[in-house]
Amino acid sequence: MAVVYTLLVLFLAVFVAGFILLVMGAINFDFSNSEIPPGVNQPVKLRIIHIILISRAVVGKILENIGICSQVSFVRYMQGRKTLGVDLKLFIKDLWFEKVPVRIYQPKVPSASQRRGVMFFHGGGWVFGSLETHEKLCRSIARESESVVVSVGYRLAPEHKYPAAYEDCLNATIHFMKNIEHYGVDPANVIVCGDSAGGNLAAAVSQTLAGRSDLPKLRAQILIYPGLQALDFNLPSYQQNRGVPLLFRERAAFYLLQYLNGNASNLEEVLEGSHIPIDIKLNYRKWVSPDNIPEKFKVRGYKPHVLLDCTNEVYETVKRFCEPNLCPLLAEDAIIQQLPESFILTCEYDVLRDDGLLYKKRLEDNGVRVTWYHLEDGFHGII
């Protein structure tokens, strides 16, 4: 019996040691392929957060390989474990808007007039994120701006492919606007807001509602380092920040493909730019081009990229990248001209920086008022 016990202990010790070495090896690999630029705000804190995220992903992959659960499920579980408890200044309630789960934050302090309404769409690459991951942020917005905030728990990829997330955000927003009297919100003061993938969804919802005559017009859109196009992953910011946490260039393309198709089988073609025919790229070049990026954003290691053509087979799998509901930067001028006042936040050390800069230019060229805030020392996910 003692021998069996000793062997069992040895087996467990070897297993744990191997597990730790495997995790540390994967972390070291990802660590060595990442870069913290000198100008980044709080580099040590960013590195620690990055290591924690890598560790989650690696452990999730190991659990997936031994058949316990999928990597995505594990990461989502770890993300959703935080609970903040009761908020003394807010009424917080979970509801359903048109089969879409939402969480509403309403200030407890009485208001003499109708409040502002904020529809909030969380980030997470359409694959991660939830009502829980952005709970602290939504509480902060509701308290500090004395607004009614509606956080939308839209369906996630790869289980639910495009346009599921977009449709959920749109339907929840329309439901809120049609029932706005129940929440003490001014119909003329409703804002859509989102970070990263949520910024993409906010932009798409804003464009769709721009032409609706049966609903009040949106007061504004707030886009926090949004991802807005999938035609060119070789723009200056994608080249300069390709290895900067928390969003690598390769992961940005990976998440978009997960949202589009539920897989990343054409990742290499998307990264090198051989996923869209040259004639289509040239057609959109007036909107998606390094030429539209101010020169000061190109000084840090940018090299012009050669246009590559693609095969029909590849294009067939990704042609919906040309739909504005997925890539809002590609919307026609007639739609852009109807958009509400906009706020765009960009970060210097973020692969998505140029998506925001290009959209800023498009809005301004079409007479839309834009407030732009650029964090010179910021990185993706800083909020």
C-alpha positions in Angstrom: 0.0 0.0 0.0 2.8 2.4 0.9 4.5 1.7 -2.5 1.2 2.5 -4.3 0.8 5.7 -2.3 4.5 6.7 -3.0 4.0 6.0 -6.8 0.8 8.0 -6.8 2.5 11.0 -5.1 5.4 10.8 -7.6 3.0 10.6 -10.5 1.1 13.7 -9.3 4.4 15.5 -8.6 5.6 14.8 -12.1 2.3 15.7 -13.6 2.1 19.1 -11.8 5.8 19.8 -12.6 5.2 19.0 -16.2 2.0 21.1 -16.3 3.9 24.1 -14.7 6.8 23.7 -17.2 4.3 23.5 -20.1 2.6 26.7 -18.9 5.8 28.5 -18.3 7.2 27.5 -21.7 4.1 28.8 -23.5 4.2 32.0 -21.4 7.9 32.5 -22.3 7.2 31.9 -26.0 4.4 34.5 -26.0 6.4 36.8 -23.8 9.4 36.7 -26.1 7.2 37.5 -29.1 5.7 40.6 -27.4 7.0 44.1 -27.2 6.4 46.8 -24.6 7.3 50.1 -26.3 9.2 52.7 -24.2 6.3 55.2 -24.4 3.6 52.9 -23.0 1.8 54.0 -19.9 2.6 51.7 -16.8 4.7 49.1 -18.6 5.1 46.8 -15.6 1.4 46.7 -15.0 0.8 45.9 -18.6 3.3 43.1 -18.6 1.7 41.6 -15.5 -1.8 41.7 -17.0 -0.4 40.2 -20.2 1.2 37.3 -18.3 -2.1 36.6 -16.5 -4.0 36.6 -19.8 -1.5 34.3 -21.4 -1.6 31.9 -18.4 -5.4 31.7 -18.6 -5.2 30.9 -22.3 -2.5 28.3 -21.9 -4.2 26.5 -19.0 -7.4 26.6 -21.1 -5.7 25.0 -24.0 -4.2 22.2 -21.8 -7.7 21.5 -20.4 -9.1 21.4 -23.9 -6.4 19.0 -25.0 -7.1 16.6 -22.2 -10.9 16.8 -22.8 -12.1 18.6 -19.7 -13.4 21.8 -21.4 -12.8 24.1 -24.3 -10.2 26.8 -24.1 -12.8 29.5 -24.8 -15.1 28.2 -22.1 -12.3 28.2 -19.5 -11.3 31.8 -20.3 -14.9 33.0 -20.2 -15.4 31.2 -16.9 -12.3 32.9 -15.4 -13.4 36.3 -16.8 -16.8 36.1 -15.3 -15.8 35.2 -11.7 -15.7 38.8 -10.4 -18.7 40.0 -8.5 -19.0 43.6 -7.2 -22.1 43.2 -5.0 -24.6 45.9 -4.2 -24.0 49.5 -5.3 -25.3 52.1 -2.9 -25.8 54.7 -5.7 -27.4 52.6 -8.4 -30.4 50.4 -9.0 -29.1 47.4 -11.0 -31.4 44.9 -12.7 -31.0 42.1 -15.2 -33.7 42.0 -17.9 -34.3 40.7 -21.4 -34.8 42.9 -24.4 -36.1 41.0 -27.4 -34.5 37.7 -26.2 -31.2 39.6 -25.5 -29.9 39.7 -21.9 -29.3 43.2 -20.6 -28.2 44.8 -17.4 -29.6 48.2 -16.5 -27.9 50.7 -14.2 -30.1 53.5 -12.9 -29.0 56.2 -10.5 -30.9 56.2 -7.2 -30.7 60.0 -6.8 -33.9 61.6 -8.1 -33.6 63.7 -11.3 -35.7 66.8 -12.0 -35.5 66.0 -15.7 -35.3 63.0 -18.0 -31.9 61.3 -17.9 -29.4 60.5 -20.7 -29.6 56.9 -21.9 -26.4 54.9 -22.8 -26.5 51.6 -24.7 -23.2 49.9 -23.9 -21.7 47.1 -26.0 -18.7 45.4 -24.4 -15.4 44.5 -26.1 -13.7 41.1 -26.2 -13.2 40.4 -29.9 -16.8 39.1 -30.3 -15.5 35.9 -28.6 -15.0 37.0 -25.0 -16.5 39.7 -22.7 -19.8 39.7 -20.9 -22.1 41.7 -18.6 -19.7 40.8 -15.8 -16.4 41.8 -17.5 -17.6 45.4 -18.0 -19.7 45.7 -14.8 -17.3 48.1 -13.1 -17.0 50.3 -16.1 -20.8 50.5 -16.6 -21.3 51.3 -13.0 -18.8 54.1 -13.3 -20.5 55.6 -16.4 -23.9 55.5 -14.7 -22.7 57.1 -11.5 -20.4 59.7 -12.9 -22.6 60.9 -15.7 -25.9 60.2 -13.9 -27.1 58.3 -16.9 -29.2 55.2 -17.4 -26.8 52.6 -18.8 -28.0 49.5 -20.6 -25.2 46.9 -20.9 -26.0 44.3 -23.7 -25.0 40.7 -23.3 -25.0 39.8 -27.0 -24.3 36.4 -28.4 -20.6 35.4 -28.8 -18.5 33.8 -31.6 -17.6 31.2 -32.6 -20.8 29.6 -31.5 -22.8 32.5 -32.9 -21.3 33.9 -36.1 -21.9 37.3 -37.8 -24.5 38.9 -37.8 -25.6 37.5 -34.4 -23.8 40.1 -32.2 -24.8 43.0 -34.4 -28.4 41.9 -34.5 -28.6 41.5 -30.7 -27.2 45.0 -30.1 -29.5 46.5 -32.7 -32.6 44.7 -31.4 -31.8 45.6 -27.8 -31.3 49.3 -28.8 -34.5 49.5 -30.8 -36.4 47.8 -27.9 -35.0 50.4 -25.4 -35.9 53.3 -27.7 -39.4 52.1 -28.2 -40.0 51.6 -24.5 -37.9 54.5 -23.2 -40.7 56.1 -21.1 -40.3 53.2 -18.6 -36.8 54.2 -17.7 -37.1 58.0 -17.3 -34.8 58.6 -20.3 -35.0 61.5 -22.7 -35.8 60.1 -26.2 -33.6 62.7 -27.8 -30.6 61.9 -25.6 -29.7 58.2 -26.3 -26.1 57.3 -26.9 -24.5 54.1 -28.3 -21.1 53.3 -26.8 -18.6 50.4 -27.0 -15.0 49.5 -26.6 -13.0 47.5 -29.2 -15.4 45.0 -30.7 -18.1 46.8 -28.9 -17.0 50.0 -30.7 -17.5 48.1 -33.9 -21.0 47.2 -32.9 -21.9 50.7 -31.7 -20.7 52.1 -35.1 -22.8 49.5 -37.0 -25.9 50.1 -34.9 -25.5 53.8 -35.3 -25.3 53.5 -39.1 -28.4 51.3 -39.2 -30.5 53.6 -37.1 -29.3 56.7 -39.0 -31.9 56.1 -41.7 -34.8 55.2 -39.4 -37.7 57.7 -39.4 -39.8 55.7 -36.9 -37.4 56.2 -34.0 -35.8 59.2 -32.4 -32.3 60.1 -33.7 -29.3 59.0 -31.6 -27.7 61.8 -29.7 -24.2 60.5 -30.2 -21.9 57.5 -30.7 -18.9 56.9 -28.4 -16.3 54.6 -30.0 -13.4 53.5 -27.8 -10.5 52.1 -29.8 -12.9 50.5 -32.3 -12.1 47.9 -34.9 -13.9 49.1 -38.1 -12.4 47.3 -41.1 -10.9 44.0 -42.3 -9.5 44.9 -45.7 -6.0 45.9 -44.6 -4.1 44.5 -41.7 -0.9 46.2 -42.9 -1.8 49.8 -42.1 0.8 51.7 -40.1 -0.6 50.9 -36.7 -0.9 47.1 -37.5 2.8 47.1 -38.5 4.1 49.3 -35.6 2.1 47.6 -32.8 2.0 44.0 -34.1 3.5 42.6 -30.9 2.2 45.1 -28.3 -0.1 43.6 -25.7 -3.0 43.4 -25.1 -4.0 42.9 -28.8 -1.5 41.4 -31.2 -2.0 41.9 -35.0 -2.5 38.2 -35.5 -5.1 38.0 -32.8 -7.1 41.0 -34.2 -7.4 39.1 -37.5 -8.1 35.9 -35.7 -11.1 37.4 -33.7 -12.6 38.9 -36.9 -12.5 35.5 -38.6 -14.0 33.9 -35.6 -16.9 36.4 -35.7 -17.3 36.0 -39.5 -16.9 32.2 -40.0 -16.4 30.6 -36.6 -12.9 29.6 -37.6 -9.6 31.1 -38.7 -8.8 28.9 -41.7 -7.8 31.9 -43.9 -5.8 33.7 -41.3 -2.6 33.8 -43.3 -4.3 35.2 -46.4 -6.0 37.9 -44.3 -2.7 39.0 -42.6 -0.8 39.2 -45.9 -3.7 40.9 -47.7 -4.5 38.2 -50.2 -8.1 37.8 -49.1 -9.8 40.6 -51.1 -9.5 41.1 -54.9 -7.3 44.0 -56.0 -10.2 45.7 -57.8 -12.3 45.7 -54.7 -9.5 47.0 -52.6 -8.8 49.8 -55.0 -12.5 50.7 -54.9 -12.3 51.1 -51.1 -8.9 52.8 -51.2 -10.5 56.2 -50.9 -11.5 55.2 -47.4 -9.1 52.4 -46.4 -5.6 53.6 -47.2 -2.3 54.6 -45.5 -2.6 57.8 -47.6 -5.4 58.9 -45.3 -3.3 58.5 -42.1 -1.5 61.7 -41.0 2.3 61.5 -41.7 3.2 61.8 -38.0 1.7 58.4 -37.4 3.9 56.7 -39.9 7.4 57.7 -38.6 7.6 54.7 -36.2 8.7 51.8 -38.5 6.1 51.8 -41.2 6.8 50.3 -44.7 4.3 50.5 -47.5 2.7 47.1 -48.3 2.4 45.7 -51.8 -1.2 45.0 -53.0 -1.8 41.3 -53.4 -4.6 39.6 -55.3 -6.6 36.6 -54.1 -8.2 33.5 -55.3 -12.0 33.2 -55.8 -12.0 30.4 -53.2 -10.6 32.6 -50.4 -12.7 35.6 -51.3 -15.9 33.5 -51.2 -15.2 32.7 -47.5 -14.5 36.3 -46.5 -16.5 38.4 -48.9 -18.9 39.6 -46.1 -15.9 41.6 -44.8 -17.2 44.2 -47.3 -20.5 44.6 -45.5 -20.7 47.8 -43.5 -22.6 46.0 -40.7 -19.4 44.0 -40.1 -16.9 46.7 -41.2 -18.5 50.1 -40.7 -15.7 52.0 -42.3 -17.0 50.8 -45.7 -20.5 52.5 -45.4 -21.5 54.8 -48.2 -21.2 58.6 -47.8 -25.0 58.9 -47.7 -25.1 56.9 -44.5 -22.1 58.5 -42.9 -23.6 62.0 -43.5 -26.6 61.1 -41.3 -24.5 59.9 -38.3 -24.8 61.7 -34.9 -22.1 63.6 -33.2 -19.2 61.3 -32.4 -16.5 60.7 -29.9 -13.5 58.5 -30.9 -10.8 57.4 -28.5 -7.5 56.0 -30.0 -4.3 54.8 -28.5 -0.9 55.2 -30.0 0.3 51.6 -29.1 -2.8 49.8 -30.5 -3.1 47.9 -33.8 -6.6 49.4 -34.1 -5.4 53.0 -33.9 -5.6 53.6 -37.6 -9.2 52.2 -37.9 -10.2 55.0 -35.6 -8.2 57.6 -37.5 -9.7 56.6 -40.8 -13.2 56.7 -39.4 -12.5 60.1 -37.9 -11.5 61.4 -41.3 -14.6 59.9 -43.0 -16.9 61.5 -40.4 -15.3 64.9 -40.7 -15.2 64.8 -44.5 -19.0 64.2 -44.4 -19.7 67.1 -42.0 -20.2 65.0 -38.8 -18.9 66.7 -35.7 -16.1 64.6 -34.1 -14.4 64.8 -30.7 -11.2 62.9 -30.9 -9.0 62.0 -28.0 -5.7 60.3 -28.6 -3.7 58.6 -25.8 -0.1 59.1 -26.7 1.0 56.5 -24.0 -2.1 54.3 -24.4 -2.5 50.6 -25.5 -5.4 48.5 -26.5 -7.6 47.5 -23.6 -6.4 50.4 -21.4 -9.9 51.3 -20.3 
